[in-house]
Structures are given as C-alpha cells and as structure tokens.
Amino acid sequence: MGKLSLKAVVILAYKSRPMLIRILKSGIARQAIERLSSADRRQAYEAFATLAVLASSNEIATILGAIGQSDEILAIAATRVLGAADLPGSLPGLHQMAVRSVISENVRTAILEAIHKIGQNQLV
C-alpha cells in the first residue's frame, strides 16, 4: 500500500474485504480518526470518507473506540461518522457509550442524536 493515496485505498477497501482488514491492521483507520478533527478540510474529508467506508462494512469497533477518547471534538466527529453511516448494528455500541459517566455532555448529546437518526431511519 506504500504509494497509494488515501482516496485510492478507500476505493479499493470499499470493494475488498481483505483490503479492509489491511487498513485496520496498518493503522490507516487510526490515522483517519486522528485526522477527523484536522483544520485541513481535505484531510478531514478523506478521514471521514475512510471511516464511512469502514462503518458501511460494519467495521465499527475502531470508530466506537474513538468516541471514548478524551478529545471531545474527535469523539463528536466519530459519532457523526456512525450517524451518517446509518447502521443499525452500531446502536448497541452507541447505547453503551451514551450511558458512560466519563463522557462529556456534548459527546453524549452527539451520541443520542446519532441513535435517534439511526432509529428514525429504521422506522421508515
């Protein structure tokens, strides 16, 4: 994967389950989480796209882990990724995160909004 752009990796990962596993093991997912709150819009967008591909493939553990981070902006951004991915499978993890006492009210609000959005879309 050495010289592929992040955009190329995301496109490949969307089509290939083994590529998703490589992304998770290589640290690209962790890097994407760190870049979610970047001031550089291009980096933040690429990070969002990478995580959206992982989320749409039900690889949500890494994203849920980011919600538990101490960086509030990062946690809210990771929550929004899951909300945008609209995955019913992420609801149990989001519910668990929402009841944790160590998260800020802003993060809890973002989690509850994501839960509401996903739940509303399941009713339709």
N, C-alpha and C positions, 0 to 999 in steps of 0.2 A: 504494500500500500504506500510505499515511500513517497512517490512524487504525485500521487493523485490529489486533486483539490478536495476540500471538504464536500463541495457540491457533488463531485463525481462519486465520492464514497457514499453519499446519501442516496443517489440514484441507484447505484449498484446494490446497496443494502435493501432498498425497497423491493428489489427483485429476487434477493437471495438470502435465505435463512442462514446459511453458513457465514455469509458476509456480516450479518447482524451479530453473530457470536464473536467474530473477529473484532468488530467495532467495540463491543463491550469489553473484551479482553485487552484491547490495545490502549485503552484509556481515552479514546475519542469521545465516548459518552461523558466521561468525567470532565474533559476539556470543554465540551459543549455546555455542560452545566455551569462551569466557571465563566463562560463567555455570555451566558444569558443576560447578565446584568451589565454587559460591556457598554461603554459610551459610544463605541463604534457601531453604528447601525447595521453595517454589513455583517460584522461578526455576530451580533446579537441575532440577526435574522437567520444566518446559517446555523447558529446554535439551536434556535427554535425549530428550524426545519429538520435538523438531525434528530432532535428529541421527539419531534412529532412522528417521524418515521419509526423510531423505536417504540413509541407509545402505540402507534397503529398496528404494530406487530406484537402487541401485548408484552413487550419488554419494559415493564413499568417500575420494576424494583429500584433501578438506579434513579429514576425520577422521584419516586417516593422518598428515597434516601435524601435527596436534595431538599425536600420540603422540611425535613428535620434539622437542616443546617442552621447555624446561628445567624447567618446573613439573611436578614429579613427580605431584602429585595430579591435575592436569589430564590428564596423559598416561595415567594409570591409568584415569581416568573415560572418556576417549575410547576406550581399549582395550575397556572393558566395554561401551560402546555397540556396537562391532563384534561383540563376542562375543554380545551379546543379539540382534543383528540376524540372526545365524546365516547369513552369506553366504559361500558357498564362494569367490566372487570376491574376497573380501578376504584370502584365505590367502596369495597371493604377496606382497602388501604387508606383511602381518604377519610373514611369514618374513624378509623383508628387514630389517624393523625389529628383529627378535629378534637378528640377528647383528651389529648395530651395536655398536661398543665404547663409544660415548658415552652410552648409556642406563644408568640405574641398574638394580641387580638387582631392585628392586621392580617397575619397569616391565617388565623382561624377564620376570619371573615372571607378571605380568598378561597379557602378550602370549602366553606359552606356554600359559597357562590358556585364553585365547580360542581359540588354534589347536587345542588339544585338544578343547574343547567343539564347535567347528565340525566338526572331523574326526570326532568321535564321532557327531554327528548325520547325517553323510553316509554312515556305515556302515550305519545302520538302514534 
